[in-house]
Amino acid sequence: METLELKAEVREVTKTVKRLRQAGQVPAVLYGRETEATPIQVEAKALQKVLKEAGTHQLISLQVSKRKPVMTLVRDIQRDTIKHNYVHVDFYAVKMDRKITARIPLIIVGVSPAIKDHGGILTHSLDEVEIECLPNDLLSAIEINIDHLTQLNDTLTVADLKVPSTITILSDPDSMVVKIESPRTAEEIEGLAPAVEAAVEPEVLTAAKKKEEEAEK
Protein backbone atom coordinates (compact mmCIF):
# COMPACT_ATOMS: atom_id res chain seq x y z
CA MET A 1 0.00 0.00 0.00
CA GLU A 2 1.28 3.45 -0.90
CA THR A 3 2.29 5.62 2.05
CA LEU A 4 0.94 9.16 2.07
CA GLU A 5 3.01 12.09 3.33
CA LEU A 6 1.91 15.02 5.47
CA LYS A 7 3.77 17.87 7.14
CA ALA A 8 2.89 19.48 10.48
CA GLU A 9 4.29 21.95 12.97
CA VAL A 10 4.50 21.87 16.74
CA ARG A 11 1.50 23.76 18.08
CA GLU A 12 1.82 26.56 20.59
CA VAL A 13 -0.77 25.73 23.22
CA THR A 14 -0.97 29.42 24.15
CA LYS A 15 -2.74 30.11 20.83
CA THR A 16 -6.47 29.50 20.79
CA VAL A 17 -7.74 26.84 18.42
CA LYS A 18 -10.17 29.38 17.00
CA ARG A 19 -7.28 31.55 15.83
CA LEU A 20 -5.54 28.53 14.36
CA ARG A 21 -8.60 27.54 12.34
CA GLN A 22 -9.08 31.09 11.11
CA ALA A 23 -5.49 30.94 9.85
CA GLY A 24 -6.22 27.79 7.86
CA GLN A 25 -4.66 25.38 10.36
CA VAL A 26 -6.20 22.35 12.06
CA PRO A 27 -5.18 21.54 15.66
CA ALA A 28 -4.09 17.95 16.14
CA VAL A 29 -2.10 15.69 18.43
CA LEU A 30 0.56 13.07 17.78
CA TYR A 31 0.81 10.24 20.31
CA GLY A 32 1.76 6.60 20.60
CA ARG A 33 2.78 3.78 22.90
CA GLU A 34 6.37 5.02 22.89
CA THR A 35 5.70 8.56 21.66
CA GLU A 36 5.08 11.46 23.98
CA ALA A 37 1.84 13.26 23.21
CA THR A 38 2.68 16.34 21.15
CA PRO A 39 0.22 19.11 20.20
CA ILE A 40 0.64 19.87 16.49
CA GLN A 41 -1.06 21.85 13.74
CA VAL A 42 -1.62 20.86 10.11
CA GLU A 43 -2.47 22.99 7.09
CA ALA A 44 -6.19 22.43 6.47
CA LYS A 45 -6.05 21.97 2.67
CA ALA A 46 -3.16 19.49 2.86
CA LEU A 47 -4.95 17.55 5.62
CA GLN A 48 -8.17 17.37 3.65
CA LYS A 49 -6.36 16.04 0.58
CA VAL A 50 -4.54 13.31 2.53
CA LEU A 51 -7.50 12.21 4.68
CA LYS A 52 -9.74 11.96 1.62
CA GLU A 53 -7.53 9.08 0.51
CA ALA A 54 -6.21 7.71 3.79
CA GLY A 55 -9.22 7.83 6.08
CA THR A 56 -8.41 5.89 9.23
CA HIS A 57 -7.00 2.81 7.48
CA GLN A 58 -3.95 3.96 5.52
CA LEU A 59 -0.48 4.82 6.78
CA ILE A 60 0.55 8.47 6.79
CA SER A 61 4.19 9.52 7.03
CA LEU A 62 3.93 12.54 9.33
CA GLN A 63 6.82 14.98 9.58
CA VAL A 64 6.54 17.39 12.50
CA SER A 65 8.71 20.49 11.98
CA LYS A 66 12.25 19.26 11.16
CA ARG A 67 11.95 15.99 13.05
CA LYS A 68 12.32 12.59 11.46
CA PRO A 69 9.02 11.49 9.85
CA VAL A 70 6.99 8.93 11.78
CA MET A 71 4.49 6.42 10.44
CA THR A 72 1.00 7.12 11.75
CA LEU A 73 -2.64 6.15 11.51
CA VAL A 74 -5.50 8.56 12.09
CA ARG A 75 -7.37 7.42 15.19
CA ASP A 76 -9.94 10.16 15.65
CA ILE A 77 -11.40 12.80 13.35
CA GLN A 78 -13.62 15.62 14.57
CA ARG A 79 -15.55 17.72 12.06
CA ASP A 80 -17.76 20.77 12.24
CA THR A 81 -21.39 19.62 12.23
CA ILE A 82 -22.48 22.38 9.85
CA LYS A 83 -19.57 23.11 7.50
CA HIS A 84 -18.00 19.64 7.88
CA ASN A 85 -14.54 21.18 8.17
CA TYR A 86 -11.92 19.27 10.15
CA VAL A 87 -11.63 20.74 13.64
CA HIS A 88 -9.28 18.22 15.31
CA VAL A 89 -7.37 15.05 14.38
CA ASP A 90 -5.46 12.44 16.40
CA PHE A 91 -2.42 10.78 14.82
CA TYR A 92 -1.25 7.50 16.35
CA ALA A 93 2.45 6.69 15.86
CA VAL A 94 2.82 3.02 14.90
CA LYS A 95 5.73 0.60 15.20
CA MET A 96 6.24 -1.29 11.95
CA ASP A 97 7.06 -4.53 13.78
CA ARG A 98 3.99 -4.42 16.04
CA LYS A 99 0.46 -5.38 15.07
CA ILE A 100 -2.21 -2.70 15.00
CA THR A 101 -5.98 -2.62 14.65
CA ALA A 102 -7.80 -0.65 11.97
CA ARG A 103 -11.24 -0.40 10.41
CA ILE A 104 -11.21 -1.31 6.72
CA PRO A 105 -14.00 -0.35 4.27
CA LEU A 106 -15.90 -3.02 2.33
CA ILE A 107 -16.48 -2.62 -1.41
CA ILE A 108 -19.05 -4.62 -3.38
CA VAL A 109 -17.92 -5.93 -6.79
CA GLY A 110 -19.50 -8.19 -9.37
CA VAL A 111 -23.09 -8.83 -10.42
CA SER A 112 -25.41 -11.20 -8.58
CA PRO A 113 -27.53 -13.48 -10.82
CA ALA A 114 -30.20 -13.37 -8.12
CA ILE A 115 -30.53 -9.63 -8.76
CA LYS A 116 -30.10 -9.75 -12.54
CA ASP A 117 -32.36 -12.74 -13.25
CA HIS A 118 -34.78 -12.82 -10.31
CA GLY A 119 -35.18 -9.15 -9.40
CA GLY A 120 -33.62 -9.54 -5.98
CA ILE A 121 -32.77 -6.53 -3.83
CA LEU A 122 -29.27 -6.17 -2.39
CA THR A 123 -29.13 -5.12 1.25
CA HIS A 124 -25.74 -4.00 2.59
CA SER A 125 -25.48 -4.32 6.37
CA LEU A 126 -21.79 -3.53 7.00
CA ASP A 127 -19.61 -0.81 5.50
CA GLU A 128 -16.39 -1.78 7.28
CA VAL A 129 -14.78 -4.40 9.51
CA GLU A 130 -12.09 -4.27 12.16
CA ILE A 131 -8.84 -6.07 11.43
CA GLU A 132 -5.49 -6.73 13.09
CA CYS A 133 -2.19 -6.90 11.22
CA LEU A 134 1.27 -5.39 10.88
CA PRO A 135 1.25 -1.86 9.45
CA ASN A 136 2.76 -2.93 6.12
CA ASP A 137 -0.03 -5.48 5.64
CA LEU A 138 -2.87 -2.95 5.82
CA LEU A 139 -5.43 -3.02 3.01
CA SER A 140 -7.09 0.02 1.48
CA ALA A 141 -10.34 -1.97 1.19
CA ILE A 142 -11.77 -5.50 1.21
CA GLU A 143 -13.71 -6.51 -1.88
CA ILE A 144 -16.97 -8.46 -1.59
CA ASN A 145 -17.66 -10.39 -4.80
CA ILE A 146 -21.37 -11.12 -5.23
CA ASP A 147 -21.08 -13.03 -8.53
CA HIS A 148 -21.89 -16.32 -6.77
CA LEU A 149 -25.05 -15.11 -5.04
CA THR A 150 -27.43 -16.92 -7.39
CA GLN A 151 -30.52 -17.40 -5.26
CA LEU A 152 -32.89 -15.11 -3.38
CA ASN A 153 -32.02 -14.90 0.34
CA ASP A 154 -28.37 -15.79 -0.33
CA THR A 155 -26.14 -14.05 2.22
CA LEU A 156 -22.50 -13.30 2.94
CA THR A 157 -21.23 -12.93 6.49
CA VAL A 158 -17.96 -11.62 7.89
CA ALA A 159 -16.72 -15.22 8.00
CA ASP A 160 -17.03 -15.38 4.18
CA LEU A 161 -14.67 -12.43 3.58
CA LYS A 162 -11.41 -13.29 1.82
CA VAL A 163 -8.28 -11.65 3.20
CA PRO A 164 -4.56 -12.55 3.19
CA SER A 165 -3.30 -14.88 5.92
CA THR A 166 -1.36 -11.96 7.42
CA ILE A 167 -4.65 -10.31 8.41
CA THR A 168 -7.01 -11.31 11.21
CA ILE A 169 -10.60 -10.04 11.10
CA LEU A 170 -11.77 -9.07 14.58
CA SER A 171 -15.40 -8.30 13.74
CA ASP A 172 -18.07 -10.87 14.66
CA PRO A 173 -17.81 -13.65 12.04
CA ASP A 174 -21.58 -14.21 12.14
CA SER A 175 -22.41 -10.58 11.27
CA MET A 176 -24.23 -10.32 7.95
CA VAL A 177 -22.46 -8.27 5.30
CA VAL A 178 -24.86 -8.51 2.34
CA LYS A 179 -28.09 -10.33 1.56
CA ILE A 180 -30.24 -10.74 -1.54
CA GLU A 181 -33.79 -9.96 -0.45
CA SER A 182 -36.85 -11.12 -2.36
CA PRO A 183 -38.48 -8.42 -4.50
CA ARG A 184 -41.49 -6.78 -2.93
CA THR A 185 -44.92 -7.69 -4.24
CA ALA A 186 -47.38 -5.11 -5.54
CA GLU A 187 -49.41 -5.54 -2.35
CA GLU A 188 -46.37 -4.86 -0.17
CA ILE A 189 -45.47 -1.75 -2.14
CA GLU A 190 -49.06 -0.51 -1.93
CA GLY A 191 -49.07 -1.14 1.81
CA LEU A 192 -45.94 0.96 2.24
CA ALA A 193 -47.37 3.98 0.41
CA PRO A 194 -49.61 5.35 3.23
CA ALA A 195 -46.78 5.03 5.78
CA VAL A 196 -44.35 6.86 3.48
CA GLU A 197 -46.87 9.64 2.78
CA ALA A 198 -47.53 10.08 6.50
CA ALA A 199 -43.80 10.27 7.21
CA VAL A 200 -43.04 12.95 4.58
CA GLU A 201 -46.22 15.03 4.69
CA PRO A 202 -45.65 18.11 6.89
CA GLU A 203 -48.23 18.91 9.53
CA VAL A 204 -49.98 22.24 9.03
CA LEU A 205 -50.36 23.89 12.38
CA THR A 206 -53.45 26.08 12.20
CA ALA A 207 -54.17 28.83 14.68
CA ALA A 208 -57.00 26.80 16.23
CA LYS A 209 -54.84 23.67 16.60
CA LYS A 210 -51.99 25.73 18.08
CA LYS A 211 -54.36 27.13 20.73
CA GLU A 212 -55.58 23.61 21.55
CA GLU A 213 -52.02 22.34 22.01
CA GLU A 214 -51.06 25.33 24.17
CA ALA A 215 -54.13 24.72 26.33
CA GLU A 216 -53.10 21.11 26.89
CA LYS A 217 -49.65 22.12 28.19
N, C-alpha and C positions, 0 to 999 in steps of 0.2 A: 504494500500500500504506500502511495506517495505521502511524504511528510510535508505538511504545510509549514510556512515560516511566518512569524509575527514578531514585531518589535514592541517593546514597552519601556517605560521609564519608572524609576522609583517615585512613588507618590508622596508628596509632602502632606502629612496628616493635618497640618495647620490650615490647609486650604479646604474650603467647603466643597462638598461634592457638587453642589449646584453650580458653583463657579467653574468647576472642571467641565461639567456637561455643557455649559454655555460656551466654553472654549473648544468644543468638539472632542473632548476626551471622555473616556468611560472609566470610572474607578473600578479596580479589580484587586484581587489578592492572589499571590502565588504561595502555595504551601505543599507540604508532603511529609511522608513518614520521617525522612531525614533532612527535610528542608524547613528552615525557619520561616514562619509566616511573614510575608513581605507585602506591604501595600504598594500597588503599582497602578499605573494609568496607561491606557491604550488609545491610540487614535481611533475615533469612532468609525470612520469609513473603512479603514484597514481591518478592524475587528469584524465589521459586518460582512466584508468580502470573505474572510477566512471562515467565520462561523457558518456562513451559508453552505459551505462545502463540508466543513468538518463536523458540525453539530457537536454531539457529546461522545462520538465514537471513533474519531480519527485523531491521530497524533499531531500535535502542533509543536514545532520547535520554537520556543519562546526565548527571545534574547532581551534581558532586562538591562538597560543602559549599556555599559561596555563589558558586562559579565559574559561568561561562557554560556552559550545557549543551553537550555534544558528541555528535555522532552516532557510534554505535558498532555493531559486530557482535560477538557472542560467538564467540571463537575456540577456547576450550578449557573444558570443564566436567569437574570431578572430583567424583565422588560416593562416599559411603561404601558399601562393598561389601555391608554387611549391612542397614543402615537406609535406604540410598539417599538420604540427605540430601546436599545440596550441601556440599562441603568447600572448594572453591576454583574461581574463575571468572576467565578472562582476557577483558577487553574491549578490542577493537581500534578505535581512533579512525580513522574514515574521512574522506576528502575527497570532497565531493559531486561534484567535477568530475574525479575519477580513478576508473578502473575497478577493481573488486575481484573477488575470486573467492568463491564461496559454494557450499555443497552444498544442493540443493533437493529436497524429498521428492516422490515420484511417487505419484499417486492414481489408482486404476483406476475408471473410470466406464463405464456402459453395460452391455449384455447381449450376449454372444457367441452367435450362432445355433449355432455349433459345440458349445457347451456345452448350450444349451437343447434343440436338436433331435437332436444326435448323442451326447450324454452325455460330451463331452470334459471333460478336467480342466485347469484353469488353473494353470500354474506361473508364479510371479512371482520373477524372478531378481535384479532391482535394486529397491531401495527409494528411492534418491536418485541424482542426477547432479550433477557439478560444472559450474558455469557461470561466465561472466565478463560483467560489465556495470557500468554506473554504478549507484551506490547507489539512486537513485530508480527504477531499472528492475527492481529485485529482485521476484521472484515469491514468494508464500507457498507455492505448490505448482505442479507441472506435471501436468495431467490426461492420462491415457492412455485414450482411448476404444476399447473393444473391440467396438463394434457391428458393425464390418466384418470381424471374424474369423469367417468362415463355414465354414471347413473345418478338419478335424483336422490338426494339425501347422502351422497358421498361426502366424506369429511376428511380433513387433514388436521392432525393435532401437532403440538410441539414435538412429540416423539417422532413424528414423520419427517422433520426437517433434516436436510442433509448438510453437514458441516465437516470440515477437515478434522482429523483425529486430534489435532493440537488444540481444539476448542471444546470446551464443556458448556453445554447449555444449562443454565441454572433455573430457568423458568419451569413451572409445573408441566411435566410431560403430557399430562392428560388435558391441558387447556386446548380448546378448539381454536384453530387458526382460521380456516375457511370451511364453508359448507355450501353445497348446492341445494338450495331450497326448491320445493315444488312450486310451479307457477300458480299464482292466485286465480281462482275461478271468478267468473263474472259476478256471482252472488257475493263472494268475499269482497271484491272491489266495490260493489254497490253498497255493501254494509259499512265500508270504511268512509264513504263519502260524507254522511251526516256528521261523523266525528271530526273529520278534517275541516268541514265548513264551520263547525262550532268552535274549533281551536283557532281558526284564522280570522273569523268575523269579529271586528271590534265592537264592544258594547257602547251604545250611545247613551250617555248619561243625561237624561232630561232634567229640567229644573224640578219637576215634581218628584222624580225618582231620587234626586240628590237630597231633597228635603226629607223624604222618607228614611233614607239611610242615615242622615244626620240625627233624626229623631230617635233612631234605634240605638245610637251610640250612648 
